[in-house]
């Protein structure tokens, strides 16, 4: 029973890590290429979730909702980049923080105006309902395994895009020396818009696939954004590989910590106190891990070569 429970929680940690990877990959791309601190990235996660829920409710198809989440988040990101973000590249980070925080408020109130204050709900598509057997007579939902598979495919796709394509070469060059690629004739403004739209689409995808596991509501992106920042700091700002490793590390640490810490503390105190203190300590565990890693590798686990 203990083995099956640990395996189930390990898979939950991987699934959480995959969702955080989708968020943090876009965030680290945007920061690495543009040097922009984008606090509104969580709002694009929310846009994807609401677009998926709304289209799925209208059409009865989760898959159409998934396509809509990608399209709406990418479009919202491109519009935001053209109208707002483009004016912030030469400003200091404080101006970027203030402007993107204002975007959080605009997105939140706009979403509340369109959909109301009550949460929306997404059903798991019939194809992905059910569970598979795990060792020890336990079961695990097919949908959560599908999320893990989606994350693996996205990671592979980003690796091929960044490492094997002309666009990826330009993105890597933009991270290293944006002035030089501009001098070589690359339209840096268009490149920035494409990167911002790609990062936004990944955030929207994360919101859409998490929608069936929790309610879709205004403000759902901000708690995830905090974890995404932890991920990119651990992995190395600007590194897709670092985002993947950092996301899995954060997801597994958080999930297993919530399982194991209360049980460990029962060796020293009353079970009720152990549960309360262990739960509080588990919520801080990822920040302890971040502090330990940064004390050894201040630029993160996999800092870009140009950093």
Protein Blocks (a to p, Z undefined) as FASTA:
>chain_A
ZZmmmmmmmmmmmmmmmmmmmmmmmmmmmmmmnopacfklmmmmmmmmmmmmmmmmmnop
aklmmmmmmmmmmmmmmmmmmmmmmmmmmpcfklmmmmmmmmmmmmmmmmmmmnojbdcd
ddddfklgccdddehhiacdfklmmmmmmmmmmmmmmmmmmmmcmklmmmmmmmmommlm
mmnopafklmmmmmmmmmmmmmmmmmmmmmmmpccdehklmmmmmmmmmmmmmnoghiak
lmmmmmmmmmmmmmmmmmmmmmmmmmmmcfklmmmmmmmmmmmmmmmmmmmmmmmmmnoj
bdcfkZZ
